[in-house]
Amino acid sequence: MPAAKKSSAKTKAASAQAKTVAAPRRRASDDPVESIKASILDHLTHTFARDTAGATPRDWFLATAMSARDHLTSRLIKTQSAHNDQNVRRLYYLSLEYLMGRLLISSLQNAGVYDHTRQALEELGVDWEALRASEDDMGLGNGGLGRLAACFIDSLATLDLPAIGYGINYEFGLFRQAFENGHQVENPDSWMIYGTPWELMHPEYQQEVQIYGEVENVFDDSGNYRPQWVNTHKLVGVPNDIPVPGYGTETVNILRLWTSHATEPLDLNAFNEGGYVEAVRNKATSETISKVLYPNDKTENGKELRLVQQYFFVACSLKDIIRRHMRVEGNGWHNFADKVAVQLNDTHPAIAVAELLRILIDEESLDWDEAWAIITKTFAYTNHTLLPEALEKWGVPLYARVLPRHLQLIYEINRRHLETVAAKWPGDNEMLSTCSIVEEGGGKQLRMAHLAVVGSHAVNGVAALHTELLKKDLFPYFDTLFPGKFRNKTNGITPRRWLLDCNPALSALITKTLGRPDWPRNLDLLQALGKEADQPAFQQEFMAIKRVNKVALAETIQELCGIEVSPDALFDVQIKRLHEYKRQHLNLLHIVALYRRLLQNPDLDMVPRVFVFAAKAAPGYDLAKNIIRAINVIGARINHDERIQGKLKVAFLPNYRVTLAEKIIPAADLSEQISTAGKEASGTGNMKLALNGALTIGTLDGANVEIGEEVGDDNIFIFGMTVEEVEAVRNAGYRPYDFYYADEELRAVIDWIGSDYFTPGERHAFAPLHHSLLDGGDPYMVLADFRSYSDAHLAVDAAYRDSPRWAKMAIMNTARVGKFSSDRTIREYAEDIWNLPPVPVK
């Protein structure tokens, strides 16, 4: 047989064999429901080797997630091809946290296949709720910083903006919180123990980075001084991509997360000699870097690990950004800043300024001025805090050990920066000290916020008040030195996750009322709901949905806390990270005051209240953990006291996370946003709760100010001192004992908490809290705001009794907070900071 015919025969035989093997696979159908069913069953059988009879809810979840991922992957490839073909300008978002939650529903909704997938699973006889519950929250973040980043990458894709998010692929999240005798107990959050179906590993794009070592002074062949970073320890970062689909668009961007590996995972000689632990020590040490989100930094080892984590993800990300750019541009540094925009989300990635400088000078041999021009055109920085103690600083000795070359470069950046300062304020040594990136007092420290400000072309705050305070109080000297650099970008939330996904009944009512199913892409459309706010029929529908959500939350409270609560009570919610400035202890003082009033007058006419808390305290934050225990222990006493006739209940839900927030927020009546004025940068929980029809009780702090402006004074409960009043009281010499002695009820409540009434046999159980409020100086002025806060709650009580009034207020909150969509926020970033045009994918 001629060769050509033999080849043809072999091809036909191979084709026939392939058809035989592939026959059991189900073919796609023109019917979308049938096509999805076929895809799910195909993955169940061929990806996970399960049959329908023995499949568990998790098997069904995995198969469904893989089916959804298939749909997203084809769009991802099309998106990346469009971006590459057009050589677009891209945004690269660097964040140490992405609090993603569960991805199944949001992925299905954004991909436009949610309804068809639900129907497909129902026809297959699969329990949808059991399937959903099988997915773990992704342990990639802690609080508002990570949740904001997750909202932003959703909006970036929805707005067709070319963007990639970069972070760390933590094997363990912050921790799983439990309570024992009221104490917070931290258990490993092993969310990755069974892997995740959403990640796409790309080992071909792995990056090698170096740490430790020392810097040698050498000269090149032209006699020029060329410092060399030598004797370093090498690490490998392997990227794992999570597809991020936009809503109502074809765009699918990626979140690229780095996993750390050793360059040589096994010492074979040590292993063969029986040193099995020593053989894998390098592997274990290297993989520790992406092991846990926020290792406790109370120890020097913890601090060092945090620094290494930050540098690892920044170095990997910058290498990847440069690889992408050079793939198209060759050695085109001339237009790097034209094609690359990098946003530093807080100070955690601020080392990127020095790392890019190192690459440009040490590896690419650019001169300083050219390199610095590229850097300052590339980077922008988002500040997230007004607390000086929260602005990241690193000891110089630690930097010298871990990143010796970067320390040299930061010193040189600072030297040149201080020349500019000296020219602006000649002879002003105090201003030189204030503006310096290196803090000289005590042990030398590097001020990472200063480095980020100096190395960026734009610095933004995250609420109008926050940005003004940045310019006025935190960085007034930089605002003068760099006019126009500081600008505001008020935070926002994605309405897809925080209304469409978590509150489907309310979403359906909105769609029916507006006649516009596209409102999740244009939240300003909600303003039309205001026309219905006075209509009794609409009020009844709106509040009936709220009550159903409250019934569901009551069941969750019973399941998690063993507390029976009435859905007819007012659900008063404070859910956020546990921190003194967020003032959960102010809420607690008011609860104890209500309890005392009820004990002294059991017939007191008050609206029954259920106080709902959810919060984690950082493992090393002892006072925050003491506040948690106080809420739990005092709450337990209140919950079991029959004398108050069930008028007061306190539930602290353990292990706060996105999935729990999605249950609490739609059921909330009242949103507690009670930080000391001038301390909360923005807040985003306040936006989520208001969007779902909760009324805010809050100070004029952060985004509360703008929420009040949007919803109107009649639809919010504002209390407490303003920023200016806080400053005036502090400057006059704040004395908490003055308020303690002037207010009999407040004094009794504080003394009661300081006794052993709630903790028999433990006289000093809440001594840290008691000390903080009085002898510790009450740093966040809880006592000063207590009476105003208590009076505001009386106004809440009166409003809730008037059902039509409360319903109207709730509806107006939902109708008027469209401004707080993260789509608006990201559009402003794109136009004002990133110069990033949208690129629709056809």
N, C-alpha and C positions, 0 to 999 in steps of 0.2 A: 504494500500500500504506500503511495507517495506520502512524503512527510506532511504536506499540507492537509491531505485527507485524514492522516492519523491524528494530527492536531485537532482537526474539526471534530472527529469522532470522540476524542478525549473531552473536548469542550462540551459536547452534547451529553456525554455520560456524566460529567461533573455537574452539569446543569440539572439533569434528571435527579441525581443524588441530592442536590441542594433542595430541589422541590420536594423530595420525599421527606427530608429532615424538617423542612419548614412547614410542612402541611398542617401540623397541629396548631400552628399559630393562627390567631383569629385575624381576619382581614378587616381593614377599616371600612366603615359604612358611610354613605352620604348622610345618614341620620346622625346628628352630633351625639345624641344620647347613646345610640348603639355603638358608635365609634369609641366613645369613652368607656363604655362597658367592656368592649373588646380589648382596649388598651389596659384597663385595670386587671382584667382576667389574665391577659398575656404576661404582665409583670408578676402577678401572683404565682403563676405557674412556672415561668421561665427565668425570672430574676430571683424569686425567693423559694422556689421548689415547694410550693404549698398547693393543696387542693382546696376547693371551696368548703368541703365538709370539715376539714381540720383547721381552717384558718382562724387565727385569733383576731381580736380587734386591731392589735398592732400590725399584724400581717396585712390586714385590709388598709390600714393607714399608710403603710410603706408602699403598697402597690398603687394606691391612689396618689400619693406624693410623687412617685416615679412617673406616673402617667401625666401629672401636672408638669413635672420637670421636663418631660419630653416636649410638651407644648411650648414651654418657656425657652428651652434650648434652641429650638429652631428659630425663634424670634431673636434670641441672643446673638446667634450667628449672623442673622440678617442685619441686626443693629451694628455689630462690630464691623461688618463688611462695609456698611454705609459710612461709618465714621472713618475707617481707614481709607476708603476710596476717595473721600472728600478731604482727607488730611485736616480734620477739624481741630479747633482749639478745644482742649479738654480741661475739666476741673478734676483735681485729685483731692479728695477730702480725707485728712488724716485725723483719726480719732481713736483713743485708747478704748473707747466703749461703743457698742451698738446694742442697745437693749431691744432685741428684735421680737421677743415673745415667741409664740407659735406662728408658723408661716403658712399652714395649709389654707386657711380661709382667705387670708389676704392675697395669697398667690392665685387662688381660684377666682376671687373677685376681680383682681386687677387684670387677669388673663381673659376675663369675660366668659368663663365656663363654669361659674359656681352653680347656677341653677341646673344646668345639664348634668353636672357631676352629682349633685344631690339626687336628682331623679334617677340617674344610672345606679347609684348605690341602693336606693330604695327598691328598684326593680330587681336588684341582686339579693335583696333581703338582708342588707347590712345595717346594723344599728349605728346611725350617724353620730349620736352623742358619744357612744363608746369609742368609736373610731377617733373622734376629735380628741377625746381625753387621753388617747394613747401617745399623743405628741408631747414631748417635753419642751418647756421654754428654753430657748437658746441662752446659755449662761455667758453672754458676751458683754454684759453691762451691769450697772448698779442702780443708778438713779436718773435724774433729769437729763444729765449730759448724754448718756447713752440712748435714752428714749428720744431726745431731740435729734440725735444723729440718725436714728432709724426713721424718724419722720422725714428728715431732709432727703435721704436717699430715695424714699418713696416719691417725694415731690420732684426731685431731679429727673427721675424716669418719666413721671406723668407729664412734665413740661417739655419732654423731648430734649433735655439738655445732656450733652455728652459728659459723662462723669464716671469716676471709679472711686469707691470708698475703700480705704485701707485700714486694717486693724490687726489684732492678734486673735488667733484661733484657740481661745482658752479651752483646755480640756475640762477644767473645773471652773464653775462660776464663783461668785463671791462666797456664798455658803447657803445651805438650806437651813432656815431658821426654825427652831422649835422652842417650846417653853417648858421649863421644869421649875416648879415652885415659883413661877413668875419670872424666873431668870431667862434671859436669852441664851439658848444653846446653839452653837454653830456646828453643823454637820457638813461634810463635803457635798457640793452640788455637782454630782457626777452626771451631768446632762449628756455627756458624750459617750457614756459607757457602752451603749449599743450603736454608736455612730449616728449619723443623720443622713437622710436621703437627699438633702438639698445641696450638699457641697459637691463641686466638681474639682478634683485634684489635678494640678498641672505641674508635675515634677520637672517638666522640660523648662519651666521658667523659674526654677529655684535660684536663690541668690546666696552668695557667700559673704559674710560680714566678719569683721574682726573686733576684738575687745582686748583690754589689758595691754601688756607689753610696755615698751618705752620708745622714746623718740631719740634717734641718732642724728647728730649734726654732720652732714656730709655735703660735698660739693660736686656739682656735675662737671661734664667735660668742658664747659665754658667758664668754669670758675665761680658759678653762682651757687649760693647757699640753698640746699634742698633738704629740709628736714625729712627724715624717713621714719615711719611708724613701724617698728620691727618687733620680733619675738612675741607676736600676738597669738591669742587663742582664736581659732576659727570656728564659726557657726554657720549652719546652712538653714536658710528659711525656705520652706516649701509652701507655695501658694495654694489655697483652697478657695474657689469662687462660689459665691451664692448668687444666683440670678435675682435681679431686682426688677420686676415688671412695673411699667407705668399703668395707670388706670385709664382705659379708653384710648389707648395708643398702642402702636406696635413696638415702641422702644422697650428694650430690656437692657439695663445697665448691670454692672457687677459690683459686689462687695468682695474684695480680695482680702483674705485673712491668712496670716503667716503662722505656720507651725515650725517650731525650732527643732533642728536635728544636729547631731554631731557630725563632723566631717569624717571621722573614723569611729563608727559606732561600736566596734568590737576589737579589743586588743587580743589577737589570736594567740600570741605567745603566752600571755598571762593566762588565758583560758586553758591552753594545753598543759600548763604547769599546775593547774588546779586552782588558780586564783579567779574563781568565777565572778565574785563581786567586783574585784579590781578590773576584770576584763570589760565590764560594761559601765564602769564608773563615769567615763567620759560621756557616754550616751545618756546616762541618767542625769548628769549635771547639765548637759546642754538642753535636754528636753524640759528641764525645770522651768526654763524661760517662758514657755507658752503653756505652763501647767495650770496656774491659778490666777484669776483676776484679782488684782490688788492684794498681794501678800502683805501681811501685817508689817508695818514699817517702824514698830517700836524698837526693833533691834537693828544693829548695824547691818547684819546679813539681810534683813528685810529691806532696808533702804537700798542696799547694793543691788538686790534682785530687781527692785522697781526701776532703778536707773538702767540696768541692763535690758529689761523689758522694753523700756521706752526707746532706747537706742536701737535695739534689734529691729523693732517694727519700722522705725523711721528709716534706718539704713536700707533694709530690704525694699521698702516702698520707693525710696528715691532711686535706687538702682533699677527698679522695675520701670519707673517713670522715664528715666534716661534711656533704657533699652527701647521702650516704645517710641520715644522721640527719634532716636538715632536709626531705628529701623527704616524710617522714612527719610530723615534728613542727613544721614551719614554722620559727619562730624559737625553738624550745624548748630553750634552754640549761639550763632548770631541771631537766630530767631527762636531760641528756647523759650524765652518769656512771652513770645507771641503765641506759642502753641500750648503752653503749660501754665495753669493757675493752680496753686496749692493753698488750701485753707487749713490752718492750724486750729483744731477744735480744742480750745483751752491750752494750757502751757505744757501738757504732757508731750506733745511732739515738737516743742520749741527747739530741741537739739538739731532739728532739721536745718536750721540756719547755719550752724557751724559745720554740719555734715556736708551740705552742698558746697560750702566754701572750701572744705578740705578736698573734695573731689575736683573742683575747678582749679584750685591752686596746685595741689600735690600731684594729682593724676593727669590733669589736662594742661597744666602749665600756663594757665591764663594769668595775667597780671591782676593785682588786687582790685584796682578800680573797675576793670571790666567784669571781674567775678562778682564784686559787690553790687554793681548795677543790675546784673542778672538776678541776683538773690532778692533785692528789694522790689524788683518788678514782678517776681514770681510769687512771693509769699504774702498772705493776709492772715490776720490773727483775730480770733473771737475770744473776748474776755468773758468769763462766766461768773465772776465773783467780785464783791466789794470788800470782802474780808481780807485784810492784809495778811493774816496768818494762813490763809488758804492759798496765797500766791506761792507757787512752788519755788523752793530754794534748795540748792545742793551744796554740801560742804566741799570746799576746794580739795582737801586731801582725798575724798572719795573720787572726785573727778580725775585727780592726778593718777590714781591707781587704775581706774576703769577706762578712761578716755583721755590719755595724756596729750595726744595731739590736739584734740578738741579744746582742751583747757588752754593750750598755747594760742589757738586761734581766737578763742573768746577774749583772752587778755588783749590781743591785738585789735579785735573789734572794739573793745572798750576803750583802748588808748585813743583810737581815731575818733570814736564817738565823743569822748571827753574833750577833745580838741574843739569840736563843734560847740559843746556846752560852754567851754571857756570863752570862745569867741562871742557867744550870745550874752554871757554874764561874766565879764572880765573880773578877775579877782575874787569871785564868789566861791570860796572853798566849800561852803555848806551846800551850794547847788551842785557842785561837782560830786560830792558825796551822795546826795539824794538821787542824782541821775545815773550814777555809776551802775554798771551791770554787776560789778563785784562789790558786795557789802563787806566793809572792813571791820565793823564792830564785833568784838569777841572773835570767834573763829570765822575765818573768811568763808563767805558763801556766794554762790552764783544766783542772781535773781533772774529766773527764767522768763518771767513776764517782761522784764526790761529787755532781755535779749529778743523776745518775740516782737515787742514794739519797735525796737531799733531796726530789726531785720525785715520788717513788713512795710508794704506800701499803704495798707489800710488796716485799721484796728476798729472793731465794732463791739458795741455793747448790745444787749439782747432785750432791752426795753427802753422806752424813751427816758424814764427816770434814771435807770441804771446808766445809760450813756452820759447823761448830764452829770451824774455823780462821778463817773470815771474822769471826766474832764475837769470837774470842779475840785474833787477831793482826793481821788486815788492817783491820777497822773496829770495834775495841772501843769507841771513843768514840761511834760512831753507834749501836751496840747499846745503850749506856747512855742516849743521848739519845732514841732512839726504841724503847722497850721493846716487844717483840713484832713489830717490823717484819721482822726476819730470821727466815726459816724454811727448812726443807730440802725439796727435791724431787729425789730421786735420779733421775738420767737413766734412760732406757730406750730400747729399740730396737724397731722394728716387726718382729714375727715373720713378717709376710707377706713382706717383702723378704728378711729375713735367715735364713729357714729354708724357708718354703714355696716361694719363688721360686728361691732360689739352690741349694737342696739337695733337689731333688724326690724322689730315691730315699729319703733319710732321712725326708722328710715322709710319703711313702707308707707306710713301715714304721711310723711313729708312728700314722697313721690306722688302719692294720690292727690294731695292737696295742691301741690304746685303744678301738677301735670307736666313736670320736667324731670325725667330720669337722669339728666346730666348734672344735677346739683352737686354730686360729690366732686366734680371738677370745677365748680364755680360756686363757692359757698356763699357769695353775696346774694344768690337767689333766695336764701333763707329769709331775707328781709320781708318777703311777701307773706310769711307766716304771721307777721305782726297784725295783718288785717283780720286774722282769725282769733286774735288773743282775747277779744271780748265776747266771742260767740260761745254760748253755753254748750252746744253740741261738740264743738272742737275741743273745748276745755275738758269735757268728759272723756273724749277719746284719748286726749293727751295724758290726762291723769290716770286713766285706766291702764294705759301702757306702763306708766311709772309704777302703779301698784303691782302689776304682774312682775315687773323687775324686782320690786321689793320682796315679794313672796319668794322669788328665786334666791335672793340674797339671804333671806331669813333661813332658808333651807341650808345654804352654805354655812351660815353662822352656827346652826345647830350641828352640822356635820363636823366642822373644824373646831368649834369651841364648846360644844355641848350646852349652849345657851339658847333658850327659847325666847324669841322676840316677836312682837306683833308688827305686821306690815302696815298697820294703821298708825303706828307711832311715827314721829318725825325722825328720819334717818339723818343723823348729824355726822358728817364724814371728814376725817383728817387722815389722808393717805399720802405719805411722802417719806423721804429719808429722815431718820431720827437725828435731829441736831438741835442744839440749844437755840439757835437763832430762828428756827422754825416754830419754836415755842409750843411744843406739845404739852409742856408743863403748865402753860397758861390755861390750856384747855382742861387739864387735870384739876387745877385749882377751882375752876368754875364748876366742874362736875361734883367735887367734894362740897362746894358751897350749896349746890342744889340738893345734894343728899342731906346736908345738915338742915336746910330749910324744911325738907319733907319730914325729917325726924321730929323737928320741933312743931310741925303742923301737918300731920298726916292727911288732912283734908285740903291741903294747898291745891288751888286750882291751877294746874299747869298742863300743858300739852305733853303727853308721854314722849319720852326721848329714848332713842337708841343711839349711843355714841359708838361709832365704828372707827377703830384705828387699824392701820397697817403700816409697818415701818421696820426697817432693819437699822441697827446701830453698827458702826464699824467695830470690828473685833477689839481694837485698842482704845475705844472711846468709852471710858468707864462711867462717866456721868450720864451719857446717853443710855447706857445699859441700865443704870439705876432708875432712870425715868421710865423705861419700859417695865421694869419690875414693879414700880409704884403703880402704874396704870393697871397692870395685871392683878396685883394683889388687892388694891383698893376696889377695882372693878368686881372682883370675885365676891368681896364682902357686900357690895351694893346689890349684885345680882341675886344673892341668896337672902336678902333681908326682906321678909314678908311685910314688915311695917310700912314700907313705902308703896305697897300695892302694885308693884310692877311698873311704876311710872318712870323708872330710870333703869336703863340697862347699859352695860359697857362691854363691848366685844373687841378684843385685840386679835385680829386674824393673823395667824402665823405665815411666815415665808412669803412676804409681799413680792409680787412679780407682775409681769404684764397680764398674764392670764387671770390673776386674781383682780387686778384693776379693772379688767373688762367685765367682771361681774359686779363690782362695787359701784363703778361710775354711773351706769344707767339707773341704778336704784337710789342714788343719793338725792336727798331733799336739800340739804345744806352743805356747802363747801367751805371748810375751814382753811383760810389763807391768812394766817395771823402772825406772820413774821414781824420782827421789829422794823419799823419804817427805815429804809436805807440799807437793809441787810440782804434782802432777796433780790438777786439780779433780775429775774423775770418770773419764773415759775411756768410750768406748762400744765400741771394738774388742774390749776384754776381754769384753764381754757377748756380742757376735756370735760370737766364737771359742768361748766356753764353751757357748753354745747349740748349736753344731754339733759338740760332743764333743771340743774341744781342752782339754787341761789347762793351767792357768795356772801360770807361774813368775813371781812378782812380789813387790814390796815391799808393805808395809801402807800403801798410798797410794790416794787416790781411792776409786773403787767396788770396788777389789780387796778392801778390808776387808769390804764387804757380800757380795761374791761368796764370800769365804772363809766367812763366817757361814752362807750358804745351802748351799754344797756340802759343808762340813765340812772339818776339818783334814786328813783322810785323802785328800782329793781335790784338793789344791792344794799347790803348792810355794812356801812363803813364805821369804824371806831378807831380810837387810839390816837396817839401823837403822830404828827407829820414828821417828815425828815428834819425840817427846820426846828420843830419843837424838841425832838430828840436831841439834836445838837445843842440847843439852848440849855436843856436840863443837864446834859453832860458837862457843858462848859461851866455851869453854875455849881457843879459838884453834886452829882447824883447820890442821894442817900436813901437806900431802900427802907431803912428803919423809919423814915418819916412817913412813908405810905403804910407801913406795917402798923404803926401806932395810931394813925389817923383813921383807919378803917377797921372797925370792930370785927366784922365778918371775915375780912381778909386775915386779920391776926389770928382769929380762932381757927381758920382753915389751915394756916401754916403750922400753928402749934399742934394741931390734931395730926397732921401728916408727920410731924417730927416726933410724935409719941410712939408708943408701941401698941396703940389701939388696933391698928390693921395688921400688925405682925407681933402677936403676943410672944414674949420671950426674946424678941429681937429689938431691943430699945433703939438701936442706931441703924436700923435697916435702910432708912432713907436719909441718913445723915448727909451724904454727898449732895442730894437735892436740896435739903434744908439749908445747908451751908451756902450753896450757890445763890439761893434767893436772898439771904441776909448777910452773913459775915463775908461771903464771897463777892459781895458787891452787886449782885444781880446784873450781870454784864449786858443782858438783853432786855432790861427794864420791864420785866414781867409784872412787877408790883405796880409800876406807874400806870400801866394800861389795864389793870385788872377791873377797876370799877367801870370804865368806859366799855370794856368787853362784856361785862355782866349786864349792863344796861342795854347793849345792842341785842343781847339774847332775849331780853324782855320784848324788844320790838319784833324779833323773829317769832316768838311765841304768839304775839298778837296777830301777826300776819298769817300764820299758819291756821289759826282758828277761822279765818275768813277764807273759806275754800275757793270761791271764785277769784278773790284777789290773788291768792297764792298761785292758782293755776295761770292767771294772766301773767304774773311775774315770771313764772317758770317758762312759759311760752316765749315771752319777750327775750329772755336770756338766750334760748335756742335761736331765735330769729335774728338777733343783733350781734352775734359774735363771729360772723363770717370773716371779719378782718383777721382772725387768728388762725386762718388756714396756713399751713406751712407752704402751700403753693404761692401765696402772696409773699411770704418771707423769702423764699428761694428766688422768685422773680426779681425781687429787689436786690438780692446778692448778685444775681446774674447781670443785671443792668448797671449797678453802681460800683461793684467791687471786682467781679470776675471778667467783665466784658465778654460774656459767654452767650452767643446766639443759639437759639434752638435749632435742632437738626431733625426734622420729622423723618421717620423711617417709613418708606412706602411698602 
